[in-house]
């Protein structure tokens, strides 16, 4: 695997995981309080993590990455513009593979559900014991009995990736038992995870540049689209 492709694996995983993988803040967030908690929501079944094998779907994504790398190397000429469309199942196979070969501290799995109008739901498996060791205040006391070990959260967001930059809006987050987690609490957990990644992105403070000359990413139902 060449270096540009490996770099893109990290970047693409971060983008599709709604920036959970490599977020960071430039300052220490304030300690959350009980008022940050929201009422309990109805729990629903969460998908089990994929094994991360190198499947035909993964090969399909890696082929797209090779095209993008070549486009970047050759000067991003408008005549060589690239468009692609990837099914949701292929995106998830790739995310599992990317996390297996390029592990991220505090996070073990991400599965996304792609909807119309750039709506994304992500099931994110987080190592809450690691978060507690890094910054115990990041988990409010009412949540600590529920959020320990490796547990899955469901995060609902809307992405906005155009003009070469990526942004997203967090809409809601739910714990393993369906307990709603306030946006402030989720943002602080994301910041703590981000502080322990190799890359540092100040999400919320500045947009994230899309790599390799990508100008736009957008979702339709069960589809991820992109163009340079």
Secondary structure, DSSP 4 states (H G I P E B T S, - for coil): --HHHHHHHHHHHHHHTTT-SSB--SSPPPPP-GGGEEEE------PPPP-----HHHHHHHHHHHHHHHHHHTT--GGG--EEEEEHHHHHHHHHHHHHHS-BTTEEEEEEEE-GGGEEEEEEEEEHHHHHHH-GGGS-HHHHTTS-SEEEEEEEEEEEEETTEEEEEEEEEE-TTSEEE-HHHHHHHHHHHHTTSSS-B-TTTSPEEPGGG--EEEEETTEEEEE-
